[in-house]
């Protein structure tokens, strides 16, 4: 969601600059917009993998420990 908003804002900035400046400035603005888009995409993927690793790797071991602890309480 955040990435699509950033991309839409960057595209709006690019189109608005195209009406006022020459094509070289438009190319520069397009380059900056794409750079910002790919940086945010990279950050989003990095955060996704951190969350995925925490949920899929750490959560089962935490559940296993809690089940072992609870089973020791009942014994």
KEKE-97024 format. One record per atom (N, C-alpha, C, O): residue in three letters; atom name; y negated, z negated, x. Coordinates in nm, 4 decimals, m for minus. Atoms other than C-alpha are relative to their C-alpha. Example, Ala and Ser with C-alpha at 12.3 -4.5 7.8 and 13.67 -1.06 7.14 Angstrom:
BEGIN
[ALA; N; [0.1190; 0.0000; 0.0890]],
[ALA; CA; [0.4500; m0.7800; 1.2300]],
[ALA; C; [m0.1200; 0.0000; 0.0900]],
[ALA; O; [m0.1181; m0.0665; 0.1936]],
[SER; N; [0.1190; 0.0060; m0.0820]],
[SER; CA; [0.1060; m0.7140; 1.3670]],
[SER; C; [m0.1090; m0.0730; m0.0770]],
[SER; O; [m0.2198; m0.0899; m0.0261]],
END
This chain:
BEGIN
[UNK; N; [0.1196; 0.0000; 0.0833]],
[UNK; CA; [0.0000; 0.0000; 0.0000]],
[UNK; C; [m0.1251; 0.0000; 0.0872]],
[UNK; O; [m0.2158; 0.0807; 0.0668]],
[UNK; N; [0.1165; 0.0097; m0.0879]],
[UNK; CA; [m0.2458; m0.0999; 0.2715]],
[UNK; C; [m0.0182; 0.1280; 0.0804]],
[UNK; O; [m0.1307; 0.1728; 0.1023]],
[UNK; N; [0.0082; m0.1208; m0.0817]],
[UNK; CA; [m0.1611; 0.2079; 0.4776]],
[UNK; C; [m0.0550; 0.1161; m0.0816]],
[UNK; O; [m0.1352; 0.1947; m0.0311]],
[UNK; N; [0.0510; m0.1087; 0.0829]],
[UNK; CA; [m0.2252; 0.4443; 0.1879]],
[UNK; C; [m0.1487; m0.0177; m0.0301]],
[UNK; O; [m0.2216; 0.0809; m0.0407]],
[UNK; N; [0.1429; 0.0250; 0.0216]],
[UNK; CA; [m0.5619; 0.2782; 0.1226]],
[UNK; C; [m0.0796; 0.0385; 0.1239]],
[UNK; O; [m0.1849; 0.1013; 0.1139]],
[UNK; N; [0.0681; m0.0354; m0.1250]],
[UNK; CA; [m0.6588; 0.3140; 0.4885]],
[UNK; C; [m0.0048; 0.1511; 0.0164]],
[UNK; O; [m0.1075; 0.2063; 0.0558]],
[UNK; N; [m0.0029; m0.1452; m0.0123]],
[UNK; CA; [m0.5505; 0.6769; 0.4873]],
[UNK; C; [m0.0967; 0.0657; m0.0983]],
[UNK; O; [m0.1643; 0.1622; m0.0628]],
[UNK; N; [0.0921; m0.0564; 0.0988]],
[UNK; CA; [m0.7469; 0.7485; 0.1682]],
[UNK; C; [m0.1451; m0.0191; 0.0430]],
[UNK; O; [m0.2271; 0.0711; 0.0261]],
[UNK; N; [0.1363; 0.0246; m0.0484]],
[UNK; CA; [m1.0602; 0.5888; 0.3145]],
[UNK; C; [m0.0320; 0.0923; 0.1165]],
[UNK; O; [m0.1408; 0.1494; 0.1234]],
[UNK; N; [0.0223; m0.0889; m0.1141]],
[UNK; CA; [m1.0193; 0.7844; 0.6365]],
[UNK; C; [m0.0171; 0.1446; m0.0444]],
[UNK; O; [m0.1007; 0.2168; 0.0100]],
[UNK; N; [0.0135; m0.1365; 0.0507]],
[UNK; CA; [m0.9719; 1.1077; 0.4438]],
[UNK; C; [m0.1342; 0.0195; m0.0694]],
[UNK; O; [m0.1954; 0.1254; m0.0556]],
[UNK; N; [0.1310; m0.0083; 0.0639]],
[UNK; CA; [m1.2837; 1.0366; 0.2371]],
[UNK; C; [m0.1110; 0.0100; 0.1038]],
[UNK; O; [m0.2042; 0.0890; 0.0886]],
[UNK; N; [0.0995; m0.0066; m0.1075]],
[UNK; CA; [m1.4840; 0.9726; 0.5541]],
[UNK; C; [0.0013; 0.1372; 0.0650]],
[UNK; O; [m0.1043; 0.1941; 0.0927]],
[UNK; N; [m0.0116; m0.1325; m0.0617]],
[UNK; CA; [m1.3533; 1.2949; 0.7049]],
[UNK; C; [m0.0637; 0.1073; m0.0872]],
[UNK; O; [m0.1402; 0.1901; m0.0376]],
[UNK; N; [0.0550; m0.1029; 0.0885]],
[UNK; CA; [m1.4417; 1.5044; 0.4013]],
[UNK; C; [m0.1510; m0.0140; m0.0161]],
[UNK; O; [m0.2217; 0.0863; m0.0263]],
[UNK; N; [0.1445; 0.0175; 0.0134]],
[UNK; CA; [m1.7866; 1.3506; 0.3695]],
[UNK; C; [m0.0731; 0.0446; 0.1262]],
[UNK; O; [m0.1828; 0.0999; 0.1176]],
[UNK; N; [0.0627; m0.0458; m0.1236]],
[UNK; CA; [m1.8631; 1.4176; 0.7366]],
[UNK; C; [0.0058; 0.1519; 0.0137]],
[UNK; O; [m0.0823; 0.2116; 0.0756]],
[UNK; N; [m0.0121; m0.1454; m0.0107]],
[UNK; CA; [m1.7439; 1.7773; 0.7049]],
[UNK; C; [m0.1153; 0.0713; m0.0705]],
[UNK; O; [m0.1539; 0.1811; m0.0305]],
[UNK; N; [0.1103; m0.0628; 0.0713]],
[UNK; CA; [m2.0233; 1.8508; 0.4607]],
[UNK; C; [m0.1318; m0.0110; 0.0750]],
[UNK; O; [m0.2241; 0.0663; 0.0488]],
[UNK; N; [0.1278; 0.0239; m0.0663]],
[UNK; CA; [m2.2934; 1.7216; 0.6945]],
[UNK; C; [m0.0046; 0.0435; 0.1460]],
[UNK; O; [m0.1126; 0.0713; 0.1981]],
[UNK; N; [0.0004; m0.0280; m0.1431]],
[UNK; CA; [m2.1843; 1.7994; 1.0503]],
[UNK; C; [0.0831; 0.1237; 0.0309]],
[UNK; O; [0.1475; 0.1819; m0.0564]],
[UNK; N; [m0.0725; m0.1199; m0.0422]],
[UNK; CA; [m2.0325; 2.0804; 1.2487]],
[UNK; C; [0.1496; m0.0292; 0.0099]],
[UNK; O; [0.1938; m0.1422; m0.0109]],
[UNK; N; [m0.1453; 0.0130; 0.0012]],
[UNK; CA; [m1.6604; 2.1424; 1.2895]],
[UNK; C; [0.0517; m0.0878; 0.1137]],
[UNK; O; [0.1563; m0.1511; 0.0990]],
[UNK; N; [m0.0472; 0.0849; m0.1100]],
[UNK; CA; [m1.6327; 1.9642; 1.6269]],
[UNK; C; [m0.0058; m0.1473; m0.0377]],
[UNK; O; [0.0830; m0.2250; m0.0027]],
[UNK; N; [0.0090; 0.1383; 0.0460]],
[UNK; CA; [m1.7512; 1.6416; 1.4726]],
[UNK; C; [0.1090; m0.0271; m0.1027]],
[UNK; O; [0.1664; m0.1359; m0.1049]],
[UNK; N; [m0.1066; 0.0165; 0.0989]],
[UNK; CA; [m1.5068; 1.6961; 1.1860]],
[UNK; C; [0.1352; m0.0175; 0.0678]],
[UNK; O; [0.2172; m0.0981; 0.0240]],
[UNK; N; [m0.1251; 0.0159; m0.0736]],
[UNK; CA; [m1.2235; 1.7387; 1.4346]],
[UNK; C; [0.0091; m0.1382; 0.0629]],
[UNK; O; [0.1156; m0.1999; 0.0637]],
[UNK; N; [0.0007; 0.1340; m0.0584]],
[UNK; CA; [m1.3261; 1.4186; 1.6083]],
[UNK; C; [0.0265; m0.1062; m0.1060]],
[UNK; O; [0.1037; m0.1995; m0.0834]],
[UNK; N; [m0.0194; 0.0970; 0.1078]],
[UNK; CA; [m1.3438; 1.2298; 1.2800]],
[UNK; C; [0.1439; 0.0051; m0.0498]],
[UNK; O; [0.2033; m0.0989; m0.0783]],
[UNK; N; [m0.1395; m0.0117; 0.0409]],
[UNK; CA; [m1.0040; 1.3662; 1.1787]],
[UNK; C; [0.0918; m0.0672; 0.1013]],
[UNK; O; [0.1877; m0.1346; 0.0636]],
[UNK; N; [m0.0794; 0.0642; m0.1044]],
[UNK; CA; [m0.8619; 1.2529; 1.5122]],
[UNK; C; [m0.0086; m0.1517; m0.0107]],
[UNK; O; [0.0928; m0.2205; 0.0017]],
[UNK; N; [0.0170; 0.1450; 0.0138]],
[UNK; CA; [m1.0069; 0.9036; 1.4650]],
[UNK; C; [0.0730; m0.0509; m0.1243]],
[UNK; O; [0.1371; m0.1559; m0.1201]],
[UNK; N; [m0.0682; 0.0415; 0.1230]],
[UNK; CA; [m0.8750; 0.8848; 1.1081]],
[UNK; C; [0.1512; m0.0026; 0.0188]],
[UNK; O; [0.2179; m0.0972; m0.0231]],
[UNK; N; [m0.1440; m0.0028; m0.0243]],
[UNK; CA; [m0.5267; 0.9879; 1.2137]],
[UNK; C; [0.0421; m0.1087; 0.0974]],
[UNK; O; [0.1496; m0.1668; 0.0830]],
[UNK; N; [m0.0291; 0.1068; m0.0945]],
[UNK; CA; [m0.5392; 0.7446; 1.5043]],
[UNK; C; [0.0075; m0.1347; m0.0714]],
[UNK; O; [0.1004; m0.2122; m0.0490]],
[UNK; N; [m0.0003; 0.1253; 0.0761]],
[UNK; CA; [m0.6291; 0.4573; 1.2715]],
[UNK; C; [0.1217; m0.0058; m0.0917]],
[UNK; O; [0.1847; m0.1107; m0.1048]],
[UNK; N; [m0.1155; m0.0035; 0.0902]],
[UNK; CA; [m0.3590; 0.5668; 1.0265]],
[UNK; C; [0.1298; m0.0305; 0.0742]],
[UNK; O; [0.2109; m0.1100; 0.0268]],
[UNK; N; [m0.1248; 0.0215; m0.0726]],
[UNK; CA; [m0.0842; 0.5769; 1.2886]],
[UNK; C; [0.0066; m0.1383; 0.0640]],
[UNK; O; [0.1152; m0.1945; 0.0783]],
[UNK; N; [m0.0001; 0.1372; m0.0515]],
[UNK; CA; [m0.1910; 0.2465; 1.4424]],
[UNK; C; [0.0387; m0.0978; m0.1110]],
[UNK; O; [0.1194; m0.1880; m0.0884]],
[UNK; N; [m0.0373; 0.0888; 0.1105]],
[UNK; CA; [m0.1712; 0.0771; 1.1024]],
[UNK; C; [0.1453; 0.0208; m0.0404]],
[UNK; O; [0.2136; m0.0748; m0.0770]],
[UNK; N; [m0.1405; m0.0262; 0.0296]],
[UNK; CA; [0.1622; 0.2473; 1.0388]],
[UNK; C; [0.0906; m0.0684; 0.1016]],
[UNK; O; [0.1933; m0.1255; 0.0649]],
[UNK; N; [m0.0777; 0.0656; m0.1046]],
[UNK; CA; [0.2928; 0.1190; 1.3725]],
[UNK; C; [0.0025; m0.1509; m0.0208]],
[UNK; O; [0.1074; m0.2136; m0.0061]],
[UNK; N; [0.0064; 0.1445; 0.0240]],
[UNK; CA; [0.1749; m0.2352; 1.2937]],
[UNK; C; [0.0850; m0.0372; m0.1212]],
[UNK; O; [0.1537; m0.1394; m0.1202]],
[UNK; N; [m0.0792; 0.0260; 0.1198]],
[UNK; CA; [0.3345; m0.2157; 0.9485]],
[UNK; C; [0.1500; 0.0030; 0.0313]],
[UNK; O; [0.2247; m0.0841; m0.0133]],
[UNK; N; [m0.1418; m0.0101; m0.0360]],
[UNK; CA; [0.6695; m0.1033; 1.0918]],
[UNK; C; [0.0406; m0.1159; 0.0896]],
[UNK; O; [0.1501; m0.1700; 0.0742]],
[UNK; N; [m0.0294; 0.1117; m0.0892]],
[UNK; CA; [0.6541; m0.3696; 1.3633]],
[UNK; C; [0.0154; m0.1300; m0.0791]],
[UNK; O; [0.1089; m0.2064; m0.0555]],
[UNK; N; [m0.0084; 0.1208; 0.0826]],
[UNK; CA; [0.5864; m0.6453; 1.1081]],
[UNK; C; [0.1241; 0.0047; m0.0883]],
[UNK; O; [0.1889; m0.0978; m0.1096]],
[UNK; N; [m0.1195; m0.0139; 0.0833]],
[UNK; CA; [0.8636; m0.5083; 0.8847]],
[UNK; C; [0.1250; m0.0361; 0.0788]],
[UNK; O; [0.2120; m0.1063; 0.0272]],
[UNK; N; [m0.1174; 0.0312; m0.0799]],
[UNK; CA; [1.1166; m0.5291; 1.1672]],
[UNK; C; [0.0055; m0.1478; 0.0377]],
[UNK; O; [0.1142; m0.2048; 0.0470]],
[UNK; N; [0.0005; 0.1442; m0.0277]],
[UNK; CA; [1.0072; m0.8833; 1.2542]],
[UNK; C; [0.0504; m0.0768; m0.1221]],
[UNK; O; [0.1325; m0.1675; m0.1087]],
[UNK; N; [m0.0443; 0.0673; 0.1218]],
[UNK; CA; [1.0536; m0.9917; 0.8925]],
[UNK; C; [0.1475; 0.0287; m0.0255]],
[UNK; O; [0.2227; m0.0615; m0.0626]],
[UNK; N; [m0.1403; m0.0369; 0.0210]],
[UNK; CA; [1.3834; m0.8014; 0.8655]],
[UNK; C; [0.0907; m0.0767; 0.0951]],
[UNK; O; [0.1970; m0.1241; 0.0552]],
[UNK; N; [m0.0809; 0.0727; m0.0976]],
[UNK; CA; [1.5134; m0.9631; 1.1834]],
[UNK; C; [0.0089; m0.1475; m0.0365]],
[UNK; O; [0.1152; m0.2082; m0.0234]],
[UNK; N; [m0.0017; 0.1415; 0.0377]],
[UNK; CA; [1.4152; m1.3093; 1.0642]],
[UNK; C; [0.0873; m0.0246; m0.1225]],
[UNK; O; [0.1597; m0.1239; m0.1285]],
[UNK; N; [m0.0778; 0.0202; 0.1222]],
[UNK; CA; [1.5737; m1.2647; 0.7228]],
[UNK; C; [0.1481; 0.0274; 0.0246]],
[UNK; O; [0.2332; m0.0510; m0.0173]],
[UNK; N; [m0.1393; m0.0411; m0.0136]],
[UNK; CA; [1.8921; m1.0870; 0.8277]],
[UNK; C; [0.0732; m0.0687; 0.1143]],
[UNK; O; [0.1963; m0.0711; 0.1147]],
[UNK; N; [m0.0657; 0.0645; m0.1135]],
[UNK; CA; [1.9605; m1.2751; 1.1508]],
[UNK; C; [m0.0108; m0.1514; m0.0092]],
[UNK; O; [0.0890; m0.2218; 0.0062]],
[UNK; N; [0.0188; 0.1448; m0.0016]],
[UNK; CA; [1.8129; m1.6210; 1.1187]],
[UNK; C; [0.0404; m0.0671; m0.1305]],
[UNK; O; [0.0893; m0.1801; m0.1296]],
[UNK; N; [m0.0315; 0.0619; 0.1284]],
[UNK; CA; [1.8651; m1.6825; 0.7495]],
[UNK; C; [0.1490; m0.0275; m0.0183]],
[UNK; O; [0.1831; m0.1363; m0.0648]],
[UNK; N; [m0.1425; 0.0340; 0.0138]],
[UNK; CA; [2.2472; m1.6527; 0.7509]],
[UNK; C; [0.0428; m0.1187; 0.0858]],
[UNK; O; [0.1221; m0.2017; 0.0414]],
[UNK; N; [m0.0361; 0.1150; m0.0831]],
[UNK; CA; [2.2749; m1.8950; 1.0412]],
[UNK; C; [m0.0576; m0.1289; m0.0580]],
[UNK; O; [0.0057; m0.2342; m0.0508]],
[UNK; N; [0.0586; 0.1178; 0.0641]],
[UNK; CA; [2.0397; m2.1336; 0.8620]],
[UNK; C; [0.0811; m0.0406; m0.1226]],
[UNK; O; [0.1030; m0.1594; m0.1463]],
[UNK; N; [m0.0844; 0.0302; 0.1152]],
[UNK; CA; [2.2497; m2.1063; 0.5467]],
[UNK; C; [0.1332; m0.0597; 0.0431]],
[UNK; O; [0.1833; m0.1537; m0.0187]],
[UNK; N; [m0.1267; 0.0525; m0.0500]],
[UNK; CA; [2.5654; m2.1639; 0.7449]],
[UNK; C; [m0.0154; m0.1448; 0.0463]],
[UNK; O; [0.0711; m0.2281; 0.0193]],
[UNK; N; [0.0239; 0.1378; m0.0446]],
[UNK; CA; [2.4184; m2.4760; 0.9042]],
[UNK; C; [m0.0199; m0.0945; m0.1177]],
[UNK; O; [0.0312; m0.2065; m0.1180]],
[UNK; N; [0.0235; 0.0871; 0.1156]],
[UNK; CA; [2.3010; m2.6118; 0.5715]],
[UNK; C; [0.1290; m0.0222; m0.0785]],
[UNK; O; [0.1523; m0.1320; m0.1290]],
[UNK; N; [m0.1282; 0.0168; 0.0692]],
[UNK; CA; [2.6425; m2.5475; 0.4131]],
[UNK; C; [0.0892; m0.0966; 0.0771]],
[UNK; O; [0.1553; m0.1813; 0.0172]],
[UNK; N; [m0.0791; 0.0936; m0.0803]],
[UNK; CA; [2.8129; m2.7255; 0.7013]],
[UNK; C; [m0.0517; m0.1428; m0.0143]],
[UNK; O; [0.0269; m0.2371; m0.0235]],
[UNK; N; [0.0583; 0.1334; 0.0158]],
[UNK; CA; [2.5732; m3.0171; 0.6695]],
[UNK; C; [0.0354; m0.0592; m0.1361]],
[UNK; O; [0.0720; m0.1763; m0.1463]],
[UNK; N; [m0.0324; 0.0492; 0.1339]],
[UNK; CA; [2.6297; m3.0432; 0.2948]],
[UNK; C; [0.1488; m0.0301; m0.0142]],
[UNK; O; [0.1870; m0.1252; m0.0824]],
[UNK; N; [m0.1439; 0.0270; 0.0068]],
[UNK; CA; [3.0051; m3.0205; 0.3372]],
[UNK; C; [0.0355; m0.1292; 0.0730]],
[UNK; O; [0.1286; m0.1990; 0.0329]],
[UNK; N; [m0.0244; 0.1258; m0.0705]],
[UNK; CA; [2.9936; m3.3075; 0.5851]],
[UNK; C; [m0.0456; m0.1197; m0.0832]],
[UNK; O; [0.0096; m0.2290; m0.0708]],
[UNK; N; [0.0447; 0.1096; 0.0865]],
[UNK; CA; [2.8042; m3.5163; 0.3322]],
[UNK; C; [0.1045; m0.0342; m0.1054]],
[UNK; O; [0.1234; m0.1509; m0.1399]],
[UNK; N; [m0.0984; 0.0230; 0.1051]],
[UNK; CA; [3.0746; m3.4709; 0.0708]],
[UNK; C; [0.1324; m0.0532; 0.0535]],
[UNK; O; [0.2112; m0.1098; m0.0222]],
[UNK; N; [m0.1278; 0.0460; m0.0577]],
[UNK; CA; [3.3597; m3.5531; 0.3095]],
[UNK; C; [m0.0019; m0.1438; 0.0318]],
[UNK; O; [0.0974; m0.1976; 0.0807]],
END
